[in-house]
Amino acid sequence: MIDKKRRPTFAGAADLVAHAKVAARHLEDLCAACTNGDKGAARAALRQAISELEVARTMLRTGLE
């Protein structure tokens, strides 16, 4: 019997999660760079996190359509 409340998963969900986890690691790097006062490293880590999240968002949009 199929549960009508549960939505089906989409292809690529595991990849989306992987990108989100990488973004979380970049945010941890951002925190460390801020703690150390390294603006250059903080900017780079933030850019990388944003990039990963943009990829994840795009994957989510295409996966749910």
PyMOL commands that set and color helices and strands:
alter all, ss='L'
color gray80, all
select helices_A, chain A and resi 13-36+39-64
alter helices_A, ss='H'
color red, helices_A
deselect
rebuild
show_as cartoon
